[in-house]
Amino acid sequence: MKKSLKIFFQACDGIGHINACIGLAQALANRGHRITFLNNRNFIGTFLKYGFDEIILDDGDDENNVDDRVKSHPIESVPVTQSFVESGFLSAKSSYDQLDLFDRHKNENLFCKLIYDDFKKVHEHMANVLKTEQPDLIVIDNSLIPPCIVYGQIPFIYSWSANPLMMFRSDKLPPMMSGFPTNDSTTWSKYSEKLNNTAISSIKYYQNLLNKDLGYPEFEDDKFWSAELIIYGYPEELDYTDIVPMPENCIRIDAFCRMENKSSQPLFELPDEFKNQIHPEDKLIYISLGSFGSSNIELMKKIINALSQTSHKYIVSKGQFHEQFDLATNMWGQPYLPQTQILPMVDMVITHGGNNTVTETFSFGKPMLVIPLVADQHDNAQRIQEKGYGYRLNQHNFTADELIQLVNKIINDNEMIEKCRKAGERIRNDSDSKMKACERIEQFVEQKKAMMMNK
């Protein structure tokens, strides 16, 4: 049996990213490794309920505020989510025009600026923790990376829980966050140029500013997103390896997909009042636009009003602004729902296309209607449609009739339903991708230790 490793995780403040890290951590824990999450006060207790240890990084805030944060859902206290809303990402812009919102010169509340601020506050404590605890490995899922990790002696890897286009970096594939088809490169060059001058440039700027402010060297261009090992989550059926080979430093997991237990999530059951409305011939549909998408109140109302005209039944994840809109009589929902317990019971999913929801839905074999809002959601929507596992719909200009027609088209497409079912069955019955990822991680740590001993 391999030696038990002490592995630390650091995830960005996004529910999808955190859930993905939990899924990978569970796979490693099942192989006997000890898992600890480095997290801030917003997420106190989030990882304990899965059986992991937590180290709360000191950000200098008043500890008297902690109890208030714990009482609410963690995402409600996260500045990054609010910054997306306030910065205009919910407005009617194309993926090309949205790039202006990733430009640090045009958006003073840019998400990577907030990550920079957070890391500056906790970096000294993080460096001291790593020096004291001496983990065997650090797994990080974030847009920026603390320089004490990059320039430290402890091996680290990336866990990439977004669409993998960024990892491939190939001119044979569409640029990330574009949502462009893979078989038409007409607009790729124009988009790529703007992408490099906005989002990529801004992330590099704040990473190097972080390094400089904390007394570390700035990165050369080839240092960005260049970890020796990157684990990304994306189903084989959707991956881009049918067009280009996987990068040598990457390994793919079909879905990070966390597993719930009685400690992490009580057994979910639909309330009797709603359950009694569901007849055998009815179709049950899950609607989740994520913590960010559900903040678009007008979009939520538009979807609800349209689908109230159908005979289908709907489970709705309402989000933090749940009090600002009501559901129709053929719907039931709550602010936050146990997604992995709901997915097995529904016939299809209407989603924003966040990578975590996409991969979890895929692993349960359900077709999707994707209404992308921002960033890699555009890419996921396009890929799902290209590969025949669902359809995409433009959030800004669809009509009620168009939405209803697409829902009915998916519900009645037996070939698509069977295709999704088989893909989900393959993923659930074959844990090979997670096992291989864990083995590769273990080999990586062994190699690093051997190299250090030989110095």
PLY file of the C-alpha trace (Angstrom):
ply
format ascii 1.0
element vertex 455
property float x
property float y
property float z
element edge 454
property int vertex1
property int vertex2
end_header
0.00 0.00 0.00
1.27 3.45 -0.88
2.27 5.88 1.86
-0.52 8.14 3.05
0.11 11.68 1.79
-0.77 14.93 3.49
-2.52 16.95 0.76
-3.67 20.56 1.05
-6.35 22.11 -1.18
-6.92 25.80 -1.89
-10.03 26.62 -3.94
-11.38 29.95 -5.13
-14.61 31.29 -3.67
-17.00 29.70 -6.15
-19.43 26.90 -5.35
-18.66 25.01 -8.58
-14.90 25.19 -8.00
-15.27 24.15 -4.37
-17.52 21.21 -5.26
-15.03 20.06 -7.89
-12.19 20.18 -5.36
-14.32 18.18 -2.90
-14.86 15.53 -5.58
-11.12 15.18 -6.24
-10.35 15.29 -2.51
-12.82 12.45 -1.90
-11.12 10.28 -4.51
-7.73 10.90 -2.88
-9.11 10.33 0.63
-10.54 6.98 -0.50
-6.96 5.96 -1.28
-5.88 6.72 2.27
-4.56 10.27 1.88
-5.15 12.98 4.50
-6.94 16.05 3.14
-6.91 19.59 4.53
-8.57 22.63 2.96
-7.09 26.10 3.32
-10.16 28.31 3.33
-11.46 31.67 4.47
-14.12 32.39 7.04
-16.94 32.47 4.49
-16.68 28.70 4.13
-16.16 27.60 7.72
-17.53 24.08 8.12
-17.98 23.48 4.38
-15.26 20.82 4.26
-15.57 19.44 7.78
-18.91 17.84 6.92
-17.17 15.80 4.21
-14.65 14.50 6.73
-11.79 16.83 5.76
-9.73 19.08 7.98
-9.88 22.85 7.63
-7.37 25.60 8.32
-9.02 29.02 8.36
-6.73 31.65 6.89
-6.60 34.87 8.90
-7.64 37.81 6.73
-7.59 40.37 9.52
-11.38 40.87 9.52
-13.32 41.21 12.73
-13.97 37.70 14.01
-17.27 38.89 15.47
-18.66 38.79 11.93
-17.98 35.07 11.58
-21.22 33.86 13.20
-23.32 35.94 10.80
-21.48 34.45 7.82
-21.92 30.89 8.97
-25.68 31.34 9.43
-26.19 32.24 5.76
-25.18 30.28 2.68
-21.43 30.84 2.12
-21.87 32.21 -1.40
-23.89 35.15 -0.06
-20.76 36.50 1.64
-18.43 36.13 -1.34
-17.36 39.44 -2.94
-16.46 37.81 -6.27
-20.06 36.76 -6.94
-21.36 40.23 -6.17
-18.66 41.81 -8.33
-19.85 39.83 -11.35
-23.36 41.17 -10.85
-22.26 44.76 -10.28
-19.80 44.74 -13.19
-22.48 44.20 -15.82
-21.94 40.55 -16.69
-25.70 40.05 -16.59
-26.28 42.64 -19.28
-27.09 41.80 -22.91
-23.59 41.44 -24.35
-22.04 38.95 -26.74
-19.06 36.89 -25.57
-16.84 39.28 -27.57
-18.28 42.39 -25.93
-18.13 40.74 -22.50
-14.33 40.77 -22.78
-14.42 44.50 -21.98
-15.70 43.51 -18.55
-12.54 41.43 -18.04
-10.37 44.48 -18.74
-8.82 45.94 -15.59
-8.80 49.39 -17.20
-12.58 49.28 -17.63
-13.72 47.27 -14.61
-12.42 48.33 -11.20
-14.30 45.42 -9.56
-12.65 42.77 -11.72
-12.73 39.37 -10.04
-8.96 38.88 -10.17
-8.51 42.21 -8.38
-10.62 40.82 -5.54
-8.60 37.58 -5.52
-5.43 39.70 -5.40
-6.82 41.61 -2.41
-7.76 38.39 -0.61
-4.39 36.72 -1.16
-2.53 39.80 0.08
-4.47 39.59 3.35
-3.88 35.88 4.00
-0.52 35.28 2.31
1.67 35.62 5.42
-0.55 33.25 7.38
-0.67 30.81 4.45
3.13 30.80 4.12
3.54 30.16 7.85
0.98 27.34 7.78
2.74 25.62 4.88
6.12 26.00 6.61
4.75 24.49 9.82
2.53 21.76 8.38
4.82 20.72 5.49
2.20 18.96 3.33
3.38 16.56 0.63
1.32 18.33 -2.04
-0.80 21.42 -2.63
-3.75 21.36 -5.04
-4.91 24.79 -6.14
-7.99 25.83 -8.12
-7.80 29.58 -8.66
-7.15 32.24 -11.30
-4.19 33.59 -9.33
-1.75 31.54 -7.30
-0.08 32.60 -4.04
3.63 33.18 -4.71
4.57 31.30 -1.53
3.28 28.19 -3.32
4.92 28.84 -6.68
8.30 29.75 -5.19
8.08 27.35 -2.23
9.57 23.88 -1.85
6.29 21.99 -1.65
5.08 20.39 -4.92
1.83 21.80 -6.28
-0.60 20.98 -9.07
-3.60 22.71 -10.64
-7.12 21.42 -10.41
-8.86 23.03 -13.40
-12.62 23.00 -12.87
-13.59 25.08 -15.90
-13.93 24.23 -19.59
-10.53 22.84 -20.70
-9.96 25.07 -23.75
-7.54 27.12 -21.67
-5.45 24.02 -21.02
-5.14 23.07 -24.69
-4.05 26.50 -25.95
-4.26 25.32 -29.54
-4.88 27.39 -32.65
-6.88 24.42 -33.92
-9.51 25.11 -31.25
-11.69 28.17 -30.67
-10.46 30.65 -28.06
-11.69 30.17 -24.52
-14.86 31.94 -23.34
-15.93 32.59 -26.94
-18.55 29.88 -27.42
-17.48 29.62 -31.06
-18.00 26.39 -33.01
-14.99 24.14 -33.52
-15.58 23.84 -37.27
-15.61 27.54 -38.16
-12.50 29.60 -37.38
-13.67 32.76 -39.16
-13.81 34.93 -36.02
-11.21 33.18 -33.86
-8.30 35.51 -34.58
-10.19 38.73 -33.81
-11.54 37.32 -30.57
-8.16 35.90 -29.49
-6.48 39.27 -29.92
-9.05 40.97 -27.70
-8.93 38.12 -25.19
-5.17 38.51 -24.80
-5.48 42.28 -24.39
-8.25 42.08 -21.78
-8.79 38.96 -19.65
-5.36 37.36 -20.06
-3.52 40.65 -19.69
-5.50 41.57 -16.57
-4.91 38.23 -14.86
-1.19 38.45 -15.60
-1.09 42.02 -14.29
-2.68 41.14 -10.94
-0.59 37.98 -10.55
2.63 39.92 -11.04
1.39 42.76 -8.85
0.72 40.20 -6.12
4.21 38.74 -6.55
5.84 42.17 -6.52
3.91 43.45 -3.50
4.84 40.36 -1.50
8.52 40.48 -2.49
8.61 37.67 -5.05
9.86 37.69 -8.67
7.36 38.44 -11.41
6.37 35.62 -13.76
7.69 35.25 -17.26
4.95 34.70 -19.84
5.51 30.94 -20.00
5.13 30.66 -16.20
1.42 31.42 -16.22
-0.81 28.33 -15.95
2.27 26.16 -16.47
2.04 23.75 -13.55
3.85 20.48 -14.11
0.59 18.61 -13.61
-2.96 19.80 -14.27
-6.08 17.77 -13.47
-9.17 18.90 -15.34
-12.75 17.65 -15.18
-14.57 17.10 -18.46
-16.40 14.05 -19.88
-14.55 12.10 -22.55
-17.57 12.51 -24.84
-17.29 16.32 -24.74
-13.53 16.70 -24.61
-11.53 18.27 -27.44
-9.17 15.33 -27.89
-11.06 14.39 -31.05
-9.44 17.49 -32.58
-6.07 17.89 -30.81
-4.12 15.64 -28.42
-4.26 16.26 -24.70
-1.29 18.29 -23.40
1.36 16.05 -21.79
1.08 17.79 -18.42
-2.69 17.24 -18.21
-4.86 14.38 -17.09
-8.63 14.32 -17.48
-11.31 13.19 -15.03
-14.76 12.58 -16.52
-16.38 14.47 -13.66
-15.08 15.61 -10.28
-18.63 14.94 -9.00
-18.66 15.00 -5.21
-20.47 12.28 -3.29
-22.85 13.30 -0.54
-23.40 11.45 2.73
-25.62 11.86 5.78
-23.08 14.20 7.38
-22.65 16.45 4.35
-26.26 16.49 3.14
-29.45 14.98 4.61
-31.39 12.66 2.33
-33.48 14.80 -0.03
-37.13 14.19 -0.74
-39.61 16.32 -2.63
-42.38 17.74 -0.42
-45.56 15.68 -0.57
-47.62 18.61 -1.81
-45.49 18.91 -4.96
-44.87 15.19 -5.34
-48.61 14.56 -5.46
-48.89 16.91 -8.45
-46.54 14.76 -10.53
-48.35 12.18 -12.64
-46.65 9.17 -14.26
-46.76 10.76 -17.72
-45.29 14.08 -16.51
-41.72 15.11 -17.23
-39.68 16.47 -14.34
-37.13 19.16 -15.19
-34.45 20.74 -13.01
-33.64 24.45 -13.46
-30.36 25.77 -12.09
-28.56 28.86 -13.33
-25.95 28.68 -10.59
-25.24 31.16 -7.82
-24.36 33.84 -10.37
-27.07 33.20 -12.98
-29.85 33.05 -10.41
-28.94 36.65 -9.51
-30.39 37.67 -12.89
-33.91 38.19 -11.60
-35.37 39.23 -14.96
-33.97 36.12 -16.65
-35.33 33.88 -13.88
-38.78 35.48 -14.21
-38.69 35.14 -18.00
-37.92 31.41 -17.79
-40.52 30.79 -15.09
-43.27 32.67 -16.93
-42.57 30.81 -20.18
-42.45 27.34 -18.64
-45.56 27.94 -16.56
-47.42 27.47 -19.85
-46.25 23.84 -20.16
-47.56 20.67 -18.56
-44.12 19.66 -17.29
-43.12 19.88 -13.64
-40.03 21.80 -12.52
-37.62 21.83 -9.58
-36.02 25.27 -9.36
-32.84 26.32 -7.60
-33.86 29.92 -6.79
-30.59 31.32 -5.41
-29.89 34.07 -2.91
-32.50 36.47 -4.33
-35.31 33.91 -4.01
-37.64 36.35 -2.29
-37.75 38.59 -5.37
-39.74 36.21 -7.57
-42.42 33.55 -7.23
-42.69 30.17 -8.87
-45.59 28.97 -10.99
-47.99 26.28 -9.79
-46.17 23.56 -11.79
-42.93 24.34 -9.96
-41.29 23.87 -6.61
-37.99 25.24 -5.42
-35.74 26.49 -2.67
-32.86 28.97 -2.48
-30.28 26.17 -2.47
-30.79 22.53 -3.39
-28.73 19.30 -3.14
-28.03 19.03 -6.86
-26.44 15.57 -6.90
-29.50 14.11 -5.18
-31.92 15.83 -7.55
-30.24 14.98 -10.86
-31.06 11.22 -10.75
-34.80 11.93 -10.43
-35.26 14.39 -13.33
-35.66 13.94 -17.09
-33.59 16.93 -18.23
-31.77 19.99 -16.93
-31.94 23.68 -17.86
-28.63 25.20 -16.82
-26.29 28.17 -17.25
-23.54 25.81 -18.36
-21.19 26.11 -15.39
-18.59 23.37 -15.60
-19.57 21.72 -12.33
-23.26 21.53 -13.21
-22.47 20.34 -16.74
-20.20 17.51 -15.61
-22.48 16.44 -12.77
-25.52 16.45 -15.07
-23.56 14.53 -17.68
-22.48 11.91 -15.14
-26.14 11.26 -14.32
-26.97 10.89 -18.01
-29.40 13.80 -18.45
-29.78 15.97 -21.59
-29.32 19.72 -21.17
-30.67 23.00 -22.43
-27.86 25.46 -21.77
-28.48 29.19 -21.41
-24.90 30.51 -21.07
-24.23 33.76 -19.27
-20.49 34.37 -19.18
-16.97 32.98 -19.61
-16.59 29.22 -20.18
-20.35 28.71 -20.01
-20.43 29.80 -23.67
-17.92 27.07 -24.54
-19.77 24.37 -22.64
-23.06 25.32 -24.29
-21.54 25.12 -27.75
-19.76 21.82 -27.09
-22.89 20.16 -25.70
-24.84 21.19 -28.79
-22.04 20.18 -31.18
-21.75 16.71 -29.66
-25.49 16.07 -29.54
-26.12 16.05 -25.77
-28.44 19.05 -25.72
-28.99 22.54 -27.13
-27.93 26.08 -26.37
-30.15 29.15 -26.16
-29.14 32.80 -26.21
-30.11 34.31 -22.86
-30.78 37.77 -24.24
-33.21 37.36 -27.11
-35.09 34.07 -26.82
-38.88 34.09 -26.84
-41.18 32.03 -24.64
-42.16 29.92 -27.65
-38.51 29.21 -28.52
-37.77 28.07 -24.98
-40.82 25.83 -24.84
-40.09 24.34 -28.26
-36.50 23.47 -27.29
-37.59 21.91 -24.00
-40.15 19.76 -25.81
-37.64 18.90 -28.52
-35.19 17.54 -25.94
-37.85 15.75 -23.88
-39.12 13.94 -27.01
-35.71 13.17 -28.55
-35.35 9.49 -27.62
-32.03 9.20 -29.47
-30.51 12.06 -27.48
-31.95 10.75 -24.22
-30.45 7.32 -24.83
-27.11 8.83 -25.85
-26.98 10.79 -22.59
-28.04 7.77 -20.57
-25.23 5.64 -21.99
-22.64 8.36 -21.36
-23.77 8.73 -17.75
-23.80 5.00 -17.22
-20.23 4.73 -18.54
-19.01 7.44 -16.17
-20.79 6.05 -13.10
-19.70 2.47 -13.72
-16.12 3.31 -14.66
-14.06 5.08 -12.00
-10.97 4.60 -14.12
-10.42 8.30 -14.87
-10.41 9.26 -11.18
-8.21 6.30 -10.29
-5.69 7.21 -13.00
-5.66 10.82 -11.86
-4.96 9.76 -8.28
-2.20 7.41 -9.43
-0.64 10.17 -11.53
-0.76 12.53 -8.53
0.93 9.92 -6.32
3.63 9.32 -8.93
4.16 13.07 -9.26
4.77 13.43 -5.50
7.14 10.45 -5.48
9.14 11.89 -8.36
9.36 15.29 -6.67
10.57 13.76 -3.43
13.18 11.70 -5.27
14.43 14.80 -7.09
14.78 16.73 -3.81
16.67 13.87 -2.15
19.12 13.73 -5.06
19.95 17.45 -4.85
0 1
1 2
2 3
3 4
4 5
5 6
6 7
7 8
8 9
9 10
10 11
11 12
12 13
13 14
14 15
15 16
16 17
17 18
18 19
19 20
20 21
21 22
22 23
23 24
24 25
25 26
26 27
27 28
28 29
29 30
30 31
31 32
32 33
33 34
34 35
35 36
36 37
37 38
38 39
39 40
40 41
41 42
42 43
43 44
44 45
45 46
46 47
47 48
48 49
49 50
50 51
51 52
52 53
53 54
54 55
55 56
56 57
57 58
58 59
59 60
60 61
61 62
62 63
63 64
64 65
65 66
66 67
67 68
68 69
69 70
70 71
71 72
72 73
73 74
74 75
75 76
76 77
77 78
78 79
79 80
80 81
81 82
82 83
83 84
84 85
85 86
86 87
87 88
88 89
89 90
90 91
91 92
92 93
93 94
94 95
95 96
96 97
97 98
98 99
99 100
100 101
101 102
102 103
103 104
104 105
105 106
106 107
107 108
108 109
109 110
110 111
111 112
112 113
113 114
114 115
115 116
116 117
117 118
118 119
119 120
120 121
121 122
122 123
123 124
124 125
125 126
126 127
127 128
128 129
129 130
130 131
131 132
132 133
133 134
134 135
135 136
136 137
137 138
138 139
139 140
140 141
141 142
142 143
143 144
144 145
145 146
146 147
147 148
148 149
149 150
150 151
151 152
152 153
153 154
154 155
155 156
156 157
157 158
158 159
159 160
160 161
161 162
162 163
163 164
164 165
165 166
166 167
167 168
168 169
169 170
170 171
171 172
172 173
173 174
174 175
175 176
176 177
177 178
178 179
179 180
180 181
181 182
182 183
183 184
184 185
185 186
186 187
187 188
188 189
189 190
190 191
191 192
192 193
193 194
194 195
195 196
196 197
197 198
198 199
199 200
200 201
201 202
202 203
203 204
204 205
205 206
206 207
207 208
208 209
209 210
210 211
211 212
212 213
213 214
214 215
215 216
216 217
217 218
218 219
219 220
220 221
221 222
222 223
223 224
224 225
225 226
226 227
227 228
228 229
229 230
230 231
231 232
232 233
233 234
234 235
235 236
236 237
237 238
238 239
239 240
240 241
241 242
242 243
243 244
244 245
245 246
246 247
247 248
248 249
249 250
250 251
251 252
252 253
253 254
254 255
255 256
256 257
257 258
258 259
259 260
260 261
261 262
262 263
263 264
264 265
265 266
266 267
267 268
268 269
269 270
270 271
271 272
272 273
273 274
274 275
275 276
276 277
277 278
278 279
279 280
280 281
281 282
282 283
283 284
284 285
285 286
286 287
287 288
288 289
289 290
290 291
291 292
292 293
293 294
294 295
295 296
296 297
297 298
298 299
299 300
300 301
301 302
302 303
303 304
304 305
305 306
306 307
307 308
308 309
309 310
310 311
311 312
312 313
313 314
314 315
315 316
316 317
317 318
318 319
319 320
320 321
321 322
322 323
323 324
324 325
325 326
326 327
327 328
328 329
329 330
330 331
331 332
332 333
333 334
334 335
335 336
336 337
337 338
338 339
339 340
340 341
341 342
342 343
343 344
344 345
345 346
346 347
347 348
348 349
349 350
350 351
351 352
352 353
353 354
354 355
355 356
356 357
357 358
358 359
359 360
360 361
361 362
362 363
363 364
364 365
365 366
366 367
367 368
368 369
369 370
370 371
371 372
372 373
373 374
374 375
375 376
376 377
377 378
378 379
379 380
380 381
381 382
382 383
383 384
384 385
385 386
386 387
387 388
388 389
389 390
390 391
391 392
392 393
393 394
394 395
395 396
396 397
397 398
398 399
399 400
400 401
401 402
402 403
403 404
404 405
405 406
406 407
407 408
408 409
409 410
410 411
411 412
412 413
413 414
414 415
415 416
416 417
417 418
418 419
419 420
420 421
421 422
422 423
423 424
424 425
425 426
426 427
427 428
428 429
429 430
430 431
431 432
432 433
433 434
434 435
435 436
436 437
437 438
438 439
439 440
440 441
441 442
442 443
443 444
444 445
445 446
446 447
447 448
448 449
449 450
450 451
451 452
452 453
453 454
